[in-house]
Amino acid sequence: MERVVPDRLTEPREEVPFGVYVHWPFCLSKCPYCDFNSHVRHVAVEQDRFARAFATEIATTATRIGRRTVSTIFFGGGTPSLMRPETVGAVLDAIAKHWTVAPDAEISLEANPTSVEAERFRGFRTAGVNRVSLGVQALDDDSLKALGRLHTAAEAMAAVATARSIFDRYSFDLIYARPGQGVAAWATELRRAIAEAAEHLSLYQLTIEPDTPFEALERAGTLAVPGDTVARHLFDVTQEVCGAAGLPAYEVSNHARPGAECRHNLVYWRYGEYAGIGPGAHGRLVDAAGGRVATATEKRPEAWLAKVEAEGHGLVIDEVVTRPEQADEFLLMGLRLAEGIDPRRFEKLAGRPLDPARIADLMSYGFVETMPNGRLRVTRSGFPVLDAVVADLAA
């Protein structure tokens, strides 16, 4: 395959944000809506062994791509708050050993309220974590039970209070368009959440993913999520309530006060460079030959562990991303953002401009708009049909 020099516009390599994603694949239980790479183990996880394997994969990746300045680090999962603070610290030490960690680096860790307690949060803070994201998901106990969550609403709010007392930056997630949920009830729940959220909320519309228990329940007719019309009303009220409270959407499912956006996720959405470490982690790297490479590791935790110990990495996908593929990925990621994309970057990646006729057609439906600075973005009306908009522009 052709090795394609990555598009970095006019920025020098060291000024381009570089992120490291670390995947901890273990959970206390598997939620019925979840299709993430998460696993339940009924015996203690060998955290020291996993920490050594993380360090090995980091070292191998660093040898491959060379020195980088790390702007963001994100511990995702699974449930990373099930890690001991010492394990988190060991991973951060390995990253700092092989790359330069920026003094103002954002270091995030996902947590479930069931795995939160003050002493562990203090340990994470001491280890170097400076931002937490809590999987609250709902603020009433009936909904939490229906979603398969193990915590109560009171426990969730206690966890948020703990995070607030220890971290300068924190966020939490909610799921909407839940079975039986109405617009007025969601608006009330959302206002309560905003009162607890200092700067950032992630608000995800429930989708029925293939091969999940929720899909089986839906097929059996025992689970019904709101239809398209109600789901659209729920989306609209989400934008209205958050916008009025000073947390506008900066991405289709993420809301923040200006300047409080999740910088790690912006690396993805702005089509930056990031290393994926751990079982089932994905990455987009720029290698020594100057090509953009897509990577993915073995999903099964124990198989990943054995592969890293034997080979120094857990890679099962390691492919050059062609120029057309880069352009498609850039559209798919960038059009999720309220700031939109720079069409010149698409043209540089694709070797062709976006089709003006397609843009005009989408504008006639009110799905996209051009901004005074020349950027192209999806409108609020276009976000509910984002996949179709991206497919049309990429054709």
N, C-alpha and C positions, 0 to 999 in steps of 0.2 A: 504494500500500500504506500501511497505517497505520504511522505512526512511533510506536514504543513506547519510552517512557522506560526505560532499563536498570535492572535491579534491582541496587542496591548496598547493600541492607540499611540499616544505620545509618552506614556508613563515608563520610566525605567523599571527594570524588574523588581528592585528592592522596594519601590513605592507601591507596587500592586499588592493588595491584600492577599495573604496566603493563610488558609485555615486548615486546622487539623480536626477531623471528626473521629471520636473514639467510641466504639459501640460496645456497650455492656449488655449482653443478650438475655439476662436472667430476670424473671419476674416472680412475685409471690403467687400469682395466678394469671391465667390467660383471659383477657376480656373478650366477650363474645363478638364484638364488632371489630376486633383488632386483626390486621393482617401483617403486622410488622414482624421482623425476625426476633421473636421473643420466646423464651423457653422456661418452663417450670422444672425445677429440680428439687427432689425431696431429700437430698443429702447435701451436706455443706459443699459449696463451691471452693475449689482450691485457689483462693485468691492470689497467693504468692506465686503460684505457677502461672496463672493468667497474667499477672503483672510482668513477670519475666518475658512472657511471649509478646505482650504489647511492646515492651522495650526492644525486643528483637525485631519485630516488624517495623517499628519506627526507625531503627538503625539501618535496616535494609532499604527502606524508602529513602532515607537521607543520602545513603551512598549512591542511590540511583539518580536523584534529582539535584543533589548538591545543596549548598547553603541557602536557606531562606530565612526571612524575618517573619515570624508567626504573628499574625494580627489577631486571630481568634482561635479558640479551642472550645470544642463542644463535646461533652459527655452525653450521649444519647442511648436509647435502648428500645426495649427492655426497661429496667429500672436502675439507673446508675446510682441512685441513693442507697441501694443495697450494697454498694462497694464500701469497704472500710476506708476511712479517710487516708490511712496509710497507703492503700492501693492507689487511690487518686493521686496522692503525692508522688508515688513512685513513677506513675505514668507522666506526670508533669515534669519530673526530674529528667526522665528519658528524652522528652521533647526538648527541654532546655539544653541537654547535653549535645544534641545533634543539630539543632537550629537555634537561631537567636529569637527569643521571645520579646516582643516589643514591650516597653515599659507600661504602656497603656492597653495591653492586650485584654480583650474580653474573654473570660474563661467561664463558660456556662455549664451547668449540670442539671439534668432533668431529675425530678423527684416526685414520688407519689406520696400523698399525705399519710398513708399507712406506714411508710418507712421513714418518716420524719420524726426526729426528736432533737431537742436543742443541742445536746452534747455532740451529736454527729454533725449537725450543721456547723457548729463552731469548729469542729475538726476539718470539715471541708474548707471553711474560710481560712483556717491556718495553713492548709495544704496549698492554697492559692486560688481556689474558686472565688469569683467575685460577682457571679450572677446565677440565680437559680430559677428554674421554670417548673412549676408544680402542676401535676395532672389532676386538677380538681374535678373537671368535667360536668358537674352539676351542683346546684346549691340546695337541693331538697333530697331527702333520704329515699323516697320512692323511686325517683329517677336514678339515683346512684345504684340502688339495688337492681333496677332493670338493666342498667349498663354493666352489671357484673363487678362493680367497684367494691372494694373491701372497707372503705372508710365511710364515715357519716359526714354530713354537711358541717356539723360542729367541729369534727376533727380536721376537716379541710380548712376551715377558717382559723383554727388554732395553728395549723401549719403555716398559713399565710402570715399570721402574726409573728410566728417564730422567724420566718424568713425576713420579714420587715425589720426585726430587731437586730439582725446579724449582717444582712447584706444591703448595700446601697441600691442594688438593682435586683428586681425580681419580677416575675411574670407568672400568670397561671392560665391554664386552658379551660375552655368550656365547650361542650358539644350542644348544638341546637338542631332543630328539626327532629327532635326525639318523638317516639310514638306518643300520640295524644297531645302533643304540645301546641298551645295556641299562641297567637301573636301577643296578646296582652300579658300573658303569664311570662313569656320570654322577655318582654320589655322590662317588666318588674325585676326579674332575675338579673338581667343585664345591668340595670341601674345599681342593684345591690353589689354586683361584682365590681363595677367601676369605682364604687366607694371604697373598696378594699384594694384595688390595684393602683399602685403609685404611678406607673408609667406605661405598662404594656399588658395587652391581653391577646391571646390566640383563641379565635372563635371559629370552630370547625363545624360545617354542616355534616350531619350524620349521613354517611353513604354506606350502602350494603355491599361489602367487599366479597369477592368470590372465595369460596371454601372457608367461610367463617360460620360459626353457629347462627349468627343473625341471618345469613343467607338461607340456611336450612329452615329457620323459623318462618322467614318470609315466604318461602316456597310452600310451606305447609299451611300458610294462611293464618298463622298465629301471631305474626308480627306485621304491623302496618305503620309505615312512616308517613308523614304528611305528604300529600301530593304536590305536584309542581307549583300550583297556584299558591298554596299555603307556604311552601318552601320559599317562594319568591318574596312573599310578604315578610317572612321571617328574616330573609336576607336584607330587605329594604329597611326594616326597623332596626336591624343591627347597625347599618350605616348611619341612620339618623340619630340613634341614641348615643353611639360612640362619638360621632362627629360633634354633636352638641356638647358633649362632655370634654372635648379637647383631645380625644384619642381617635383621630381619623384613621382610616385604613391606609397603610402604606404598601400592603400586599393583600391579595384577595381574602385571606383569612387572618390577617394580623393587623392589630391596631396599636398605635403608640403615640405618646406625646412627641412632638418634633424633637429629634435628637436622641430619642430613647429606643430607636429601632434595634432589633437584634442584629448586631453587626455580622455575626457568623452566618446567619441565613441570607443576609445581603450578599455575601460572597457567592453563594449558590445562585441567587436570582440575578446577580449582575454578571454571571457567567465567568467567575474567577477561578482560581486554582486552589484545590484543596486535596489533602491526603485523607484516605479512608483507612482507619486502623481498627482491627478487631473483627469478630465473626459477622459476615454479611455486610461489611461496610463498603460503600462505593466512594470512588475518588475520581478527580479529573486533574491530571498532572501534566506538567510540561517537562519532558525528559531532557537528557543531555544533548540529544540530537535536535532539539527544538520543536518536537512534535507534541501535539496534545493527545493524551492517552486516557482512555477510560479504564478504570480498574474496579474490580469487585472481588471480595474474598469469600471463602467457603462459609456457608451460613451455619452449619451445624457446629456448635461450640467446641465439642470434644474433637471433632474432625479437624476444625481450624487449628486447635491447640497442637495436635499431633503434626499437622503439616508445617506449622511455624517452627516447631522444635526440630523437624527433620530438614526443612528447606530454607528457613529464615524468613518465610512469608507465607501468607495464606491465600495468595491470589489464585482465582479460578478464571477470571476474565482480565485480560491485559491487551487491549486493542487500540490501535491508532484510530482517532476520530477523524474521518475525512472532512474535507471542506464543506460539502453539502450537509453532512451530519452536524457539524459545528453550527452552521447557520440555523438549522432547525432547532437545535438545543437552545441556542441563544434566544430565538423567538419564544420558545416554550417557557423558558425561565423568565426572561425579561418582561414579557407582557403580563405577568402576574403582578407586577409592581405598579403602583399609582404613578410613579415617575416615568413609566414606559421605557422605550428603547430609543437609541440613536440609529436611525436608518442607515447612516453612513457606516456604522460598524457591521450591520448586516451585510451591506454591499461588499465590504472588505472581506468578510468571511466567505460569503457565497460566490463572489465574483460576478454578481449581478444585482441590480437594485430590486427593491420590492416593487411589485406590479402596481403602478398608479391607478389602473382601472379597478383592481381589487380593493385598494384602499378607498377609492371613491365610492364603490358599491357598499362597503361596510360603513362608511360615513353616512351614506344615505339612510341606513337603518339605525343610525345613532349608536353604533357599537364601538367605533374608534374615533379618535380626534387627533389633530396635530396641535402641538403647543407652539407658543411664540419662539421658543428656542430650537424648533425643528424636530423635537422628539415626537414619537408616535406612541399613543397610549390607548388602552382599552377604557371605555367609559363605564360608569356604574351600570348602565343598561347592558353593556357587553359582558361584564364579568360573569353573570350566570350562564353564558354560552361561550365561555372563554375557549374551551377546546375547539369548538367549531370556528371561532375567529382565527385561532392560531393555524388550524389546518387550512383555512382559506388563504391566509397570507403566505403560507409555506408552499402552496401548490405551484 
